[in-house]
C-alpha cells in the first residue's frame, strides 16, 4: 500500500487500476513490512484513514522505519 491508494480511497474511489510488477523484489523487506502491518492490525487501505499525520512527521517516521528495517535485515542476513 502507498499514499496513492489511501488518497484514492479518501476521495471515494472503491476500485483502482493496478499493474503487475515485473522488476526485482526485496522479499525479505516485503515480509518485514507485512509483519509490521499485521502487528498494527492494518489489513486494508481503509485501516489507514484514522492514522494520517502531518507530512513533516511522516518524513521523520518513515526515515526511522527505513533505518529500522535496514538494521533488522542486515542483522537477519548476518551483515
N, CA, C and O of each residue as an XYZ file, in Angstrom:
316
protein
N       0.844     -1.171      0.000
C       0.000      0.000      0.000
C       0.887      1.230      0.000
O       1.978      1.232      0.571
N       0.410      2.251     -0.635
C       1.123      3.518     -0.513
C       0.115      4.651     -0.499
O      -1.095      4.434     -0.565
N       0.629      5.836     -0.415
C      -0.209      7.016     -0.226
C      -1.229      7.200     -1.346
O      -2.318      7.722     -1.109
N      -0.890      6.778     -2.560
C      -1.828      6.966     -3.679
C      -3.108      6.178     -3.472
O      -4.195      6.657     -3.792
N      -2.983      4.973     -2.939
C      -4.179      4.173     -2.677
C      -5.025      4.796     -1.575
O      -6.254      4.783     -1.652
N      -4.378      5.338     -0.554
C      -5.121      5.982      0.523
C      -5.854      7.213      0.017
O      -7.020      7.417      0.355
N      -5.195      8.036     -0.787
C      -5.838      9.230     -1.340
C      -7.033      8.835     -2.205
O      -8.092      9.456     -2.114
N      -6.877      7.818     -3.034
C      -7.988      7.353     -3.869
C      -9.149      6.903     -2.988
O     -10.301      7.235     -3.269
N      -8.866      6.164     -1.942
C      -9.910      5.701     -1.021
C     -10.617      6.892     -0.368
O     -11.846      6.922     -0.306
N      -9.854      7.867      0.115
C     -10.436      9.025      0.782
C     -11.268      9.874     -0.161
O     -12.178     10.578      0.276
N     -10.966      9.814     -1.455
C     -11.755     10.550     -2.454
C     -12.979      9.766     -2.912
O     -13.718     10.219     -3.786
N     -13.195      8.597     -2.326
C     -14.397      7.833     -2.625
C     -14.234      6.733     -3.651
O     -15.197      6.032     -3.960
N     -13.041      6.566     -4.185
C     -12.828      5.504     -5.165
C     -12.839      4.158     -4.451
O     -12.251      4.019     -3.378
N     -13.483      3.198     -5.020
C     -13.538      1.869     -4.422
C     -12.822      0.829     -5.281
O     -12.650     -0.317     -4.865
N     -12.407      1.233     -6.474
C     -11.617      0.378     -7.350
C     -10.531      1.229     -7.986
O     -10.752      2.391     -8.325
N      -9.346      0.630     -8.143
C      -8.256      1.307     -8.835
C      -7.591      0.320     -9.777
O      -7.628     -0.890     -9.558
N      -6.991      0.845    -10.813
C      -6.268      0.008    -11.758
C      -4.905     -0.329    -11.158
O      -4.234      0.535    -10.592
N      -4.514     -1.563    -11.284
C      -3.204     -1.994    -10.800
C      -2.445     -2.655    -11.934
O      -3.038     -3.129    -12.903
N      -1.154     -2.682    -11.806
C      -0.305     -3.350    -12.789
C       0.627     -4.296    -12.067
O       1.098     -3.986    -10.972
N       0.900     -5.432    -12.652
C       1.798     -6.419    -12.087
C       3.218     -5.901    -12.180
O       3.659     -5.473    -13.246
N       3.934     -5.938    -11.069
C       5.339     -5.526    -11.045
C       6.192     -6.620    -11.666
O       6.057     -7.792    -11.311
N       7.049     -6.253    -12.571
C       7.914     -7.241    -13.214
C       9.357     -7.131    -12.752
O      10.183     -7.983    -13.082
N       9.669     -6.079    -11.985
C      11.034     -5.885    -11.519
C      11.371     -6.786    -10.343
O      10.531     -7.534     -9.844
N      12.609     -6.693     -9.920
C      13.076     -7.470     -8.772
C      12.436     -6.953     -7.488
O      12.222     -5.751     -7.330
N      12.139     -7.860     -6.588
C      11.558     -7.519     -5.291
C      12.548     -7.876     -4.199
O      13.292     -8.850     -4.314
N      12.550     -7.094     -3.157
C      13.293     -7.447     -1.953
C      12.281     -8.164     -1.051
O      11.577     -7.537     -0.260
N      12.228     -9.487     -1.192
C      11.202    -10.257     -0.494
C      11.369    -10.225      1.018
O      10.379    -10.299      1.745
N      12.592    -10.117      1.503
C      12.795    -10.012      2.948
C      12.172     -8.716      3.478
O      11.511     -8.717      4.516
N      12.385     -7.631      2.769
C      11.789     -6.353      3.164
C      10.269     -6.424      3.061
O       9.564     -5.924      3.937
N       9.766     -7.037      2.004
C       8.316     -7.179      1.822
C       7.703     -7.939      3.001
O       6.688     -7.516      3.554
N       8.323     -9.062      3.385
C       7.811     -9.857      4.515
C       7.847     -9.059      5.820
O       6.928     -9.154      6.633
N       8.901     -8.277      6.016
C       9.002     -7.450      7.212
C       7.875     -6.410      7.244
O       7.252     -6.201      8.285
N       7.617     -5.766      6.112
C       6.545     -4.768      6.047
C       5.175     -5.405      6.296
O       4.332     -4.813      6.971
N       4.952     -6.583      5.766
C       3.690     -7.301      6.007
C       3.555     -7.616      7.488
O       2.476     -7.472      8.063
N       4.648     -8.045      8.103
C       4.631     -8.341      9.538
C       4.263     -7.094     10.339
O       3.445     -7.159     11.257
N       4.866     -5.964      9.989
C       4.557     -4.717     10.690
C       3.085     -4.333     10.507
O       2.437     -3.874     11.448
N       2.568     -4.522      9.307
C       1.153     -4.210      9.064
C       0.251     -5.120      9.901
O      -0.721     -4.658     10.499
N       0.574     -6.402      9.942
C      -0.222     -7.333     10.750
C      -0.177     -6.932     12.219
O      -1.206     -6.939     12.895
N       0.999     -6.584     12.716
C       1.136     -6.180     14.115
C       0.352     -4.911     14.432
O      -0.110     -4.729     15.558
N       0.203     -4.045     13.453
C      -0.553     -2.799     13.624
C      -2.024     -2.972     13.252
O      -2.786     -2.005     13.256
N      -2.421     -4.202     12.933
C      -3.802     -4.522     12.533
C      -4.231     -3.735     11.289
O      -5.372     -3.283     11.191
N      -3.313     -3.582     10.355
C      -3.608     -2.928      9.077
C      -3.783     -4.028      8.044
O      -2.823     -4.690      7.650
N      -5.032     -4.212      7.610
C      -5.348     -5.286      6.667
C      -5.847     -4.766      5.333
O      -5.779     -5.458      4.317
N      -6.347     -3.546      5.345
C      -6.865     -2.955      4.111
C      -6.625     -1.451      4.155
O      -6.360     -0.887      5.217
N      -6.718     -0.815      3.013
C      -6.378      0.608      2.909
C      -7.220      1.459      3.848
O      -6.721      2.454      4.374
N      -8.480      1.102      4.076
C      -9.335      1.900      4.951
C      -8.853      1.880      6.404
O      -9.244      2.743      7.190
N      -8.016      0.915      6.768
C      -7.461      0.873      8.120
C      -6.508      2.043      8.382
O      -6.145      2.303      9.529
N      -6.107      2.740      7.332
C      -5.187      3.866      7.476
C      -5.882      5.217      7.638
O      -5.226      6.212      7.946
N      -7.191      5.264      7.436
C      -7.888      6.556      7.386
C      -7.778      7.368      8.672
O      -7.816      8.597      8.623
N      -7.643      6.717      9.811
C      -7.517      7.429     11.083
C      -6.071      7.489     11.568
O      -5.807      7.777     12.735
N      -5.144      7.216     10.663
C      -3.727      7.206     11.034
C      -2.938      8.247     10.229
O      -1.724      8.120     10.065
N      -3.617      9.254      9.739
C      -2.976     10.284      8.926
C      -2.273     11.279      9.849
O      -2.849     11.750     10.830
N      -1.022     11.588      9.519
C      -0.218     12.508     10.310
C       0.330     13.600      9.398
O       0.318     13.445      8.176
N       0.809     14.700      9.973
C       1.393     15.770      9.150
C       2.589     15.264      8.354
O       3.307     14.364      8.789
N       2.792     15.860      7.176
C       3.865     15.417      6.280
C       5.235     15.447      6.937
O       6.032     14.529      6.744
N       5.520     16.494      7.714
C       6.834     16.590      8.354
C       7.051     15.430      9.331
O       8.161     14.907      9.433
N       6.010     15.031     10.040
C       6.113     13.894     10.957
C       6.259     12.593     10.173
O       7.016     11.706     10.567
N       5.532     12.486      9.063
C       5.611     11.288      8.215
C       7.039     11.075      7.726
O       7.559      9.960      7.768
N       7.665     12.148      7.265
C       9.028     12.024      6.736
C       9.986     11.522      7.808
O      10.826     10.662      7.543
N       9.859     12.060      9.015
C      10.726     11.634     10.117
C      10.465     10.172     10.463
O      11.399      9.380     10.587
N       9.188      9.821     10.618
C       8.836      8.440     10.968
C       9.225      7.461      9.874
O       9.670      6.350     10.164
N       9.061      7.865      8.611
C       9.435      6.987      7.507
C      10.942      6.714      7.503
O      11.374      5.578      7.309
N      11.736      7.771      7.720
C      13.187      7.583      7.772
C      13.569      6.657      8.920
O      14.433      5.796      8.758
N      12.933      6.825     10.081
C      13.207      5.941     11.218
C      12.822      4.503     10.888
O      13.553      3.567     11.212
N      11.664      4.333     10.240
C      11.205      2.980      9.901
C      12.145      2.337      8.882
O      12.463      1.153      8.988
N      12.588      3.119      7.897
C      13.525      2.591      6.897
C      14.838      2.189      7.551
O      15.399      1.149      7.209
N      15.339      2.993      8.486
C      16.571      2.674      9.207
C      16.380      1.403     10.021
O      17.256      0.538     10.042
N      15.238      1.288     10.692
C      14.956      0.096     11.488
C      14.907     -1.143     10.596
O      15.470     -2.182     10.939
N      14.233     -1.029      9.453
C      14.156     -2.157      8.516
C      15.540     -2.552      8.045
O      15.864     -3.739      7.993
N      16.364     -1.565      7.701
C      17.721     -1.843      7.248
C      18.516     -2.563      8.334
O      19.230     -3.525      8.052
N      18.391     -2.095      9.574
C      19.106     -2.735     10.688
C      18.641     -4.174     10.881
O      19.464     -5.071     11.070
N      17.331     -4.402     10.836
C      16.787     -5.750     11.022
C      17.252     -6.677      9.911
O      17.678     -7.802     10.174
N      17.172     -6.207      8.668
C      17.555     -7.047      7.540
C      19.048     -7.349      7.536
O      19.453     -8.459      7.190
N      19.863     -6.382      7.914
C      21.305     -6.625      7.995
C      21.599     -7.667      9.082
O      22.430     -8.556      8.896
N      20.908     -7.543     10.210
C      21.115     -8.494     11.310
C      20.679     -9.898     10.879
O      21.384    -10.877     11.125
N      19.512     -9.986     10.237
C      18.995    -11.288      9.795
C      19.888    -11.936      8.742
O      19.975    -13.161      8.660
N      20.546    -11.108      7.940
C      21.414    -11.629      6.879
C      22.865    -11.777      7.327
O      23.736    -12.130      6.532
N      23.116    -11.505      8.600
C      24.462    -11.667      9.140
C      25.446    -10.607      8.705
O      26.655    -10.827      8.776
N      24.965     -9.463      8.258
C      25.871     -8.387      7.818
C      26.366     -7.583      8.994
O      27.136     -6.639      8.817
